[in-house]
Amino acid sequence: YTRSNQQQETIYTEEKLTKGIEFLAQQGLYPLAFEVPHDAISQQGYEVISRHVSSLFGQVQLSDHTWKTAGAPPLVTKPDMLHGMTLYPQQSVEPASDEEGSNILTEQKIQSIQHLQSAAIGLSYDVESGITGLQNLMTQMDAIPSSEWLDLKKTKQTVQTPHVQIKTSGDGHIHVEQSNRAETTTVKRSGMENMLRILTVVVMLFIAAFAFYTLYLRLTMKKRIFKERKLGG
């Protein structure tokens, strides 16, 4: 089944990445890495991603047989299976909730990683949990001894498509090159939009016909008055 859909997967992944990167660049937003949605993609997908980005965030799907086998080491690594991409890991540390038990569990997980030299802790926060939970999580992270936040702009990264190249050389600045090409986009209109367009055309035709008929009546009225005056004169 997977082999029969490999070509379609390549086309889909390539298109999504290219359009996503170029659209963000057009808005002045410059991505420096990529995170696979739900950490689920095939080995072929990682190969396609490696053509566009130099780094991944999250965990790695370890088998093409199921998306459930995913993981990441507690260090910044460069696994062979990622075709040269650097992996910034996301550990299985859930955001701290308002419940005391969840806070203690989160701290225990962080402490289990902390004793490793050069360990990296990556977290994914659900925005639906609200700002309070995020603030609590940030406070927890700041309290980890001898830790510092990673500024990706101070690392070497490359994100590219045929028309956009985004690079960092480690100096804290983002360098962007975009080709001056005309964007051709096809907008798919909904059924309601199409009906409104048709209705607008019909109304315009009625207005044009009414204006033409009014002009015709004025001209014929002038001719009629002229004839009557001539006959009466």
C-alpha positions in Angstrom: 0.0 0.0 0.0 2.8 2.5 0.9 4.8 1.7 -2.2 1.7 2.3 -4.4 1.3 5.8 -2.9 5.0 6.9 -2.7 4.8 9.1 -5.8 1.7 10.9 -4.5 3.3 11.3 -1.1 6.3 12.9 -2.7 4.2 15.3 -4.8 2.0 16.2 -1.8 5.0 16.8 0.6 6.9 18.8 -1.9 4.0 21.0 -2.8 3.0 21.7 0.8 6.5 22.6 1.9 7.2 24.8 -1.1 4.0 26.7 -0.9 4.3 27.0 2.9 7.8 28.4 2.9 7.2 30.8 0.0 3.9 32.1 1.5 5.5 32.8 4.9 8.4 34.6 3.2 6.0 36.8 1.3 4.5 37.8 4.6 7.9 38.7 6.1 8.0 35.5 8.2 11.1 33.4 7.8 11.0 29.8 9.0 14.4 28.4 10.1 13.3 24.7 10.7 10.4 22.4 10.3 8.2 20.3 12.6 6.4 17.3 11.1 2.7 17.4 12.1 2.1 14.8 14.8 5.7 13.6 14.2 4.3 11.2 11.6 5.8 10.8 8.2 7.6 8.1 6.2 11.3 7.7 5.4 10.5 9.0 1.9 8.9 12.1 3.5 12.0 12.8 5.5 14.1 12.6 2.3 11.8 15.2 0.6 11.9 17.5 3.7 15.7 17.4 3.7 15.7 19.1 0.2 14.1 22.2 1.8 15.3 22.5 5.4 18.4 21.7 7.4 16.8 21.1 10.8 13.8 19.3 12.3 12.0 19.9 15.6 10.1 17.1 17.4 10.4 13.4 17.3 11.1 11.0 14.5 8.8 8.3 13.2 11.0 5.2 13.5 9.1 2.8 11.2 7.2 3.0 8.0 4.8 0.3 9.3 3.2 2.5 11.9 3.2 6.1 13.0 3.0 5.0 16.7 6.7 4.2 16.9 8.3 7.7 17.3 11.1 9.0 19.5 14.1 11.2 19.9 17.3 11.2 21.9 17.7 13.9 24.6 20.4 15.5 22.6 20.7 17.6 19.5 21.7 14.9 16.9 22.0 14.3 13.2 20.6 10.8 12.5 21.4 9.1 9.2 17.7 8.5 8.6 17.1 12.2 8.3 19.4 12.6 5.3 21.7 15.2 6.8 19.1 17.2 8.8 19.8 18.1 12.4 17.2 17.0 15.0 16.2 19.2 17.9 14.3 16.8 20.1 11.0 17.2 21.7 10.7 15.1 24.8 7.6 13.6 26.2 7.1 16.4 28.7 3.5 17.6 29.0 2.8 21.3 29.8 2.2 21.8 33.5 -1.5 22.1 34.4 -3.2 23.5 37.4 -3.2 20.2 39.1 -0.4 19.7 41.6 0.2 16.1 40.5 0.8 17.1 36.9 3.4 19.8 38.0 5.3 17.3 40.1 5.3 14.8 37.2 6.6 17.4 34.8 9.4 18.4 37.1 10.4 14.7 37.5 10.6 14.2 33.8 12.7 17.3 33.3 15.1 16.2 36.1 15.5 12.8 34.5 17.0 14.6 31.4 18.9 17.3 33.2 21.7 15.2 34.4 22.8 14.5 30.8 25.6 16.7 29.6 24.4 19.0 26.7 20.9 17.6 27.0 18.2 19.4 25.1 14.6 19.8 26.2 11.9 20.7 23.6 8.3 21.3 24.5 5.1 21.6 22.5 2.4 23.7 24.1 -1.3 23.5 23.2 -2.5 27.1 22.7 -6.0 26.0 23.7 -4.7 25.5 27.3 -4.5 29.3 27.7 -1.8 31.8 28.6 -1.7 30.8 32.3 -0.4 27.3 31.7 2.2 28.7 29.3 3.4 31.2 31.8 3.7 28.4 34.4 5.6 26.2 32.0 8.0 29.1 31.1 8.7 29.7 34.8 9.5 26.0 35.2 11.9 26.0 32.3 13.6 29.2 33.5 14.2 27.5 36.9 16.2 24.7 35.5 19.8 25.2 36.7 22.6 25.9 34.2 20.2 26.0 31.3 19.7 28.5 28.5 17.2 29.1 25.7 18.3 28.2 22.2 18.3 31.1 19.7 18.0 29.4 16.4 19.3 32.5 14.6 22.6 31.9 16.3 22.9 28.5 14.6 23.6 27.7 11.0 20.3 26.9 9.2 19.0 26.8 5.6 15.4 26.7 4.4 14.9 26.9 0.7 12.6 26.4 -2.3 13.4 27.1 -6.0 12.4 30.7 -5.4 13.3 31.5 -1.8 16.4 30.9 0.2 16.5 31.6 4.0 19.9 31.3 5.8 21.5 31.9 9.1 25.3 31.9 9.6 25.2 31.9 13.4 25.6 35.7 13.8 22.0 36.2 14.9 20.8 37.6 11.6 18.5 36.0 9.0 19.6 36.4 5.3 16.8 36.1 2.7 17.0 35.8 -1.1 13.8 35.8 -3.1 13.4 35.7 -6.9 11.3 38.4 -8.5 8.8 36.2 -10.2 5.1 36.8 -10.9 2.9 34.8 -8.6 0.3 32.8 -10.4 -2.4 31.6 -8.0 -5.6 29.8 -8.7 -8.4 30.7 -6.3 -11.1 28.2 -5.9 -14.4 30.0 -5.4 -17.2 28.5 -3.5 -20.7 27.8 -4.9 -22.1 30.9 -3.3 -19.4 33.1 -4.7 -20.1 31.7 -8.2 -23.9 32.3 -7.8 -23.2 35.9 -6.7 -20.9 36.5 -9.8 -23.7 35.1 -12.1 -26.3 37.3 -10.4 -24.1 40.3 -10.7 -23.7 39.7 -14.5 -27.5 39.3 -14.9 -28.2 42.5 -13.0 -25.7 44.4 -15.1 -27.3 43.1 -18.3 -30.7 44.2 -17.0 -29.3 47.7 -16.2 -27.7 47.9 -19.7 -30.9 46.8 -21.4 -33.0 49.3 -19.3 -30.6 52.1 -20.2 -30.7 51.2 -23.9 -34.5 51.0 -23.9 -34.8 54.4 -22.2 -32.5 55.9 -24.8 -34.5 54.3 -27.5 -37.8 55.8 -26.1 -36.3 59.3 -25.9 -35.1 59.1 -29.5 -38.4 57.8 -30.8 -40.3 60.5 -28.7 -38.2 63.3 -30.3 -38.9 61.9 -33.8 -42.7 61.7 -33.0 -42.8 65.3 -31.7 -40.9 66.5 -34.8 -43.2 64.8 -37.2 -46.3 66.1 -35.4 -45.0 69.7 -35.5 -44.1 69.3 -39.1 -47.5 68.0 -40.0 -49.2 70.7 -37.9 -47.1 73.5 -39.4 
